[in-house]
């Protein structure tokens, strides 16, 4: 397993290009199961999660070829309608094949994902949605087994706003007979991107970008090409990298509109921001002001930026509270940040962060994707040498993170598993 060695203290400077959104790609790729033929997905990042989704779709008979950042998919020969445990346990987003398979082929066998490194993440809403759309669903030996002749429209009202369940319900409803309503739908940019992709394929969807979607089922869809939206979490992570190191960085090919909650918090923390439609320039605060954050569904502050925010607040000139209201257990980074000298106390889903003057390098362990990002950020400002072990978590969701940071002047290098 690779590790990163970081020598902190370099102020980041320069320009970085933001990659395509992992979570949009993970929704659009399975959506190609909804119509036979050839698709080209441009600006698809090269990441482990994308490779995992590719392998899963390949086991179903999808032909996939990557040419640089374009993914070419041919769904003509799909002949297997199963997502085995080996794939789903690696990546929960594999559950996204459930909706398209049941809608297009009338059968789906998808492994239950099980727990996550940072707590339980149920899929009850996904199952309820396809049941309401007329599928017969059994849970057998850890698998969701769904059958339906043709799905029928239904009124769905989610108790909790869920990105994945909204995506699955949407992909199922586009081919169902009649008009489906989804109340309390997620409106994260990745769901909007999925809905727009489905519209391009011939779906009829009203209410995109709102919490009420109205989907008039059609008999068939057709393949199309699409370009992935920019990754708002990578954007946020680089903004914090600039802020935490006292740097000045321009981010290109990003979408500031998708990051408004974070941008407002960065300004409160003292950062100076300039932006256009597709770029942001950030000048770090002279001294980071402490700013409370509570995660919320979009357009609120994303849970996927909570760990990175705690890293930034750990060097603020005062105390603040960071609350995760989406995932109560998502704090595996806290003990690791404390190893780097941060002063953080955890009480249920609230982290009380007391800013310290400096962090000091140490060996720390990656536990999940965003937790790992927060350790890199802390390492960039910690005095001396920080080693971040098990960086494969980062490779799931950040494209060439060390190269991008090196271009901005960071002292970070990857040491491959064989070298130590
Ligand atoms: C997606 C993102 C993930 C992000 C999360 C929240 C992808 C591939 N992943 O995950 O990076 O952290 O949104 O923004 O896009 N819930 C239920 N029952 C369900 C499903 C969800 O109770 O059947 C709850 C979850 O426990 C959680 C909340 O709903 O408290 C939101 O989770 P959800 O939006 O579903 O997350 P994912 O789609 O898994």
Boltz pocket constraint, residues with backbone or C-beta under 6 A from the ligand:
constraints:
  - pocket:
      binder: B
      contacts: [[A, 23], [A, 26], [A, 92], [A, 93], [A, 120], [A, 121], [A, 122], [A, 123], [A, 124], [A, 125], [A, 126], [A, 127], [A, 160], [A, 161], [A, 162], [A, 163], [A, 164], [A, 165], [A, 186], [A, 190], [A, 303], [A, 304], [A, 325], [A, 326], [A, 327]]
      max_distance: 6.0
